[in-house]
Amino acid sequence: MTPHAFAAAVAGRLIVSCQAGDGHPLRDTAALTRMARAAAGGGAAAIRCGGVGGLPDVAAIVAAVDVPVIGLTKDGTDGVFITPTVAAARAVAEAGADVVAADATARPRPDGRPLKDSVAAVHDAGALFMADVATLAEGVAALAAGADMVATTLAGYTLPGPPPDGPDLDLVRALRAELPDAVIVAEGRYHSPAQAAAALGAGATTVVVGTAITDPRWITSRFAAALA
Ligand SMILES: CC(=O)N[C@H](C=O)[C@@H](O)[C@H](O)[C@H](O)COP(=O)(O)O
């Protein structure tokens, strides 16, 4: 898939992230594949998937949906953990993902290789590269390293302390102002349809929503808390 074709497929539309962490009741490839099919049936323009040991999820979901798939793996939950190495990036592409999402923050990478090596491995395997960043500078650097698109996935997750409750719309605005022609993906803590729509208003090309759509444990806890 070309960068242009991917952008055209998702522009102004919703991407749904279908993931479940270790120990979550939905941490099951078949369950997540059904979730992805449901999301596609509801109008998702693409699916984001994978996680710890998530290569089978990526392969199964690629086979099950007819929308583009953004794949990733995770190694732990600290530091650089989203598709953190060149080998991981290559493996996600080889699992069939149209797009490989990977940490593109300025933090040291566990294999000591520069970001551009992961980008090159993904391109060699015929996939596109989504750079998951936390800051404007990281987004600019990722595009310079060859990334095809920038996502705000890690905004709020690289500082000490818990992330804020809401999404980082300011980062979307800053990326759009600095990178007028780039594919900018709003992602991270979009918990309502209004917030997702606001991301497009802030200049995002597309919006990824995960937890608020695909984690019934989290959704239930919000209802339960409202009744407590
Ligand atoms: C920080 C991190 O590990 N983000 C992960 C990236 O793939 C996922 O755990 C998130 O669910 C995804 O980014 C979607 O975000 P939200 O679930 O907030 O809508």
PDBQT file of the ligand as one rigid body, heavy atoms in Angstrom, charges set to zero:
ROOT
HETATM    1  C1  LIG A 301       0.582   4.098  25.482  1.00  0.00    +0.000 C 
HETATM    2  C2  LIG A 301       0.260   2.776  24.820  1.00  0.00    +0.000 C 
HETATM    3  O1  LIG A 301       0.776   1.768  25.206  1.00  0.00    +0.000 OA
HETATM    4  N1  LIG A 301      -0.609   2.827  23.785  1.00  0.00    +0.000 N 
HETATM    5  C3  LIG A 301      -0.975   1.626  23.077  1.00  0.00    +0.000 C 
HETATM    6  C4  LIG A 301      -0.559   1.688  21.695  1.00  0.00    +0.000 C 
HETATM    7  O2  LIG A 301      -0.769   0.883  20.851  1.00  0.00    +0.000 OA
HETATM    8  C5  LIG A 301      -2.358   1.119  23.338  1.00  0.00    +0.000 C 
HETATM    9  O3  LIG A 301      -2.313   0.502  24.615  1.00  0.00    +0.000 OA
HETATM   10  C6  LIG A 301      -3.518   2.137  23.337  1.00  0.00    +0.000 C 
HETATM   11  O4  LIG A 301      -4.688   1.446  23.699  1.00  0.00    +0.000 OA
HETATM   12  C7  LIG A 301      -3.733   2.787  21.980  1.00  0.00    +0.000 C 
HETATM   13  O5  LIG A 301      -2.717   3.717  21.757  1.00  0.00    +0.000 OA
HETATM   14  C8  LIG A 301      -5.070   3.528  21.850  1.00  0.00    +0.000 C 
HETATM   15  O6  LIG A 301      -5.184   4.480  22.860  1.00  0.00    +0.000 OA
HETATM   16  P1  LIG A 301      -6.475   4.514  23.830  1.00  0.00    +0.000 P 
HETATM   17  O7  LIG A 301      -6.670   3.111  24.326  1.00  0.00    +0.000 OA
HETATM   18  O8  LIG A 301      -6.121   5.490  24.915  1.00  0.00    +0.000 OA
HETATM   19  O9  LIG A 301      -7.637   4.962  23.001  1.00  0.00    +0.000 OA
ENDROOT
TORSDOF 0
